[in-house]
Amino acid sequence: MLKLYYAPGACSTASHIGLEESGAAYESQALSFAKAEQKTPEYLEINPRGRVPALVIDEGTIVENTAILDYVAARYAPHLMPSAPVGRARAISLMAWFSNNVHPAFTHVGRPERFATDVATHDNIKATGRDNFLAALREIDGMLAGRTWILGDAFSVVDGYALVFYGWGKRIGLPVEELKNYTAWKDRMLARPAVRRVLEREQSILLA
């Protein structure tokens, strides 16, 4: 049995959606960041980095959304990733950009202390992160022009990852509704039963 450790509203929503869409049988356990449950000795045995998501499989634990989503598609739902090598490479490239650039931009907004110990710089770090994150959302909006899903005509595990950032933009008051392609795509995502089940389970801001 697969077991996913996640935090409601965190980037782990991407893996949560991927698993739900795959149809694989799995258990899930929510961790409260407010209670620092990701730092408990029990969880650190599962993921020593103290982060989510973490997917426990028979062979051990897989961490990081990009790896988990690629594994879930390969193992349980090949239709959720492009089958051609170039298509798969582009999907992984996009998820790597999400992980390495889009997510850190948002982290600068909420966690400036991770990037500078001088509190006098924190307001500037937050403002710069906010600008960079909005620029990334606009880039995603451009990607979705003329497309049904983030990679084209076929839904993939990458779509669940892209949904995370729309929700984060809404959370910090960015004008996400002005991003017409992204917003129309978000509405298509919310119409998917598997996506909605996950968002209801996580009490997502996207359902507010």
CORMO-V946404 format. One record per pair of residues at least 6 apart in sequence whose ideal C-beta (glycine too) atoms are under 8 Angstrom apart, sorted by the first residue. I is the first residue (numbers start at 1). J is the second residue. Records with the same first field share a line. If there is no record, write none. Layout:
# CORMO-V946404
I=J ; J
This chain:
# CORMO-V946404
1=25 ; 26 ; 27
2=19 ; 24 ; 25 ; 26 ; 27 ; 55 ; 56 ; 57
3=26 ; 27 ; 28 ; 29 ; 55 ; 56
4=12 ; 15 ; 16 ; 19 ; 26 ; 27 ; 28 ; 29 ; 53 ; 54 ; 55 ; 56
5=12 ; 28 ; 29 ; 31 ; 43 ; 46 ; 47 ; 52 ; 53 ; 54 ; 55 ; 56
6=12 ; 13 ; 15 ; 16 ; 28 ; 29 ; 30 ; 31 ; 52 ; 53 ; 202
7=30 ; 31 ; 32 ; 33 ; 38 ; 52
8=30 ; 201 ; 202 ; 203 ; 204
9=167 ; 171 ; 202 ; 203 ; 204 ; 205
10=33 ; 52 ; 53
11=52 ; 53 ; 65 ; 103 ; 161 ; 164
12=52 ; 53 ; 65
13=160 ; 163 ; 164 ; 167 ; 198 ; 199 ; 202 ; 204
14=53 ; 65 ; 69 ; 157 ; 160 ; 161 ; 163 ; 164
15=53 ; 55 ; 65 ; 68 ; 69 ; 72 ; 160
16=28 ; 53 ; 160 ; 198 ; 201 ; 202
17=157 ; 159 ; 160 ; 163 ; 194 ; 195 ; 198
18=68 ; 69 ; 72 ; 73 ; 80 ; 157 ; 160
19=26 ; 28 ; 55 ; 72
20=194 ; 195 ; 197 ; 198
21=77 ; 80 ; 155 ; 157 ; 160 ; 192 ; 194 ; 195
22=72 ; 73 ; 76 ; 77 ; 80
23=76 ; 77
24=72 ; 75 ; 76 ; 77
28=201
30=202
31=37 ; 38 ; 43 ; 52
37=43
38=47 ; 50 ; 51 ; 52
39=50
43=50
44=50
46=54 ; 56 ; 61
47=54 ; 61 ; 63
49=63
51=63
53=63 ; 64 ; 65 ; 68
54=61 ; 62 ; 63
55=61 ; 62 ; 63 ; 68 ; 71 ; 72
57=71
62=68 ; 71
64=99
65=95 ; 98 ; 99 ; 161
66=92 ; 95 ; 96 ; 98 ; 99
69=81 ; 95 ; 157 ; 158 ; 160 ; 161
70=81 ; 92 ; 95 ; 157
72=80 ; 157
73=79 ; 80 ; 81 ; 156 ; 157
74=81
77=157
79=154
80=155 ; 156 ; 157
81=88 ; 91 ; 156 ; 157
82=88 ; 90 ; 91 ; 151 ; 154 ; 156
87=151
90=151
91=151 ; 156 ; 157 ; 158
94=150 ; 151 ; 158
95=158 ; 161
98=161 ; 162 ; 164 ; 165
101=136
102=133 ; 136 ; 140 ; 165
103=165
105=129 ; 132 ; 133 ; 135 ; 136
106=129 ; 133 ; 165 ; 168 ; 172
107=114 ; 129
108=115 ; 125 ; 126 ; 128 ; 129 ; 130 ; 132 ; 133
109=126 ; 129 ; 130 ; 133 ; 172
110=172
112=121 ; 122 ; 125 ; 126 ; 129
113=119 ; 122
115=125
116=122 ; 125
130=172 ; 174
133=165 ; 168 ; 169 ; 172 ; 174
134=169 ; 174
136=165
137=165 ; 166 ; 169 ; 174 ; 176 ; 179 ; 182
138=179
140=150 ; 162 ; 165 ; 179 ; 182
141=179 ; 180 ; 181 ; 182
142=181
143=150
144=150 ; 181 ; 182 ; 184 ; 185
145=181
147=153 ; 181 ; 185
148=155 ; 185 ; 188
149=155 ; 156 ; 159 ; 185 ; 188
150=156 ; 158 ; 159 ; 162 ; 185
151=158 ; 159
155=192
159=185 ; 189
160=189 ; 195
162=185
163=186 ; 189 ; 195 ; 206
166=176 ; 182 ; 183 ; 186 ; 206
167=204 ; 205 ; 206
169=176
170=176 ; 205 ; 206
171=205
176=182 ; 183
177=183
186=206
189=195
190=196 ; 199 ; 206 ; 207
196=207
198=204
199=206 ; 207
200=207
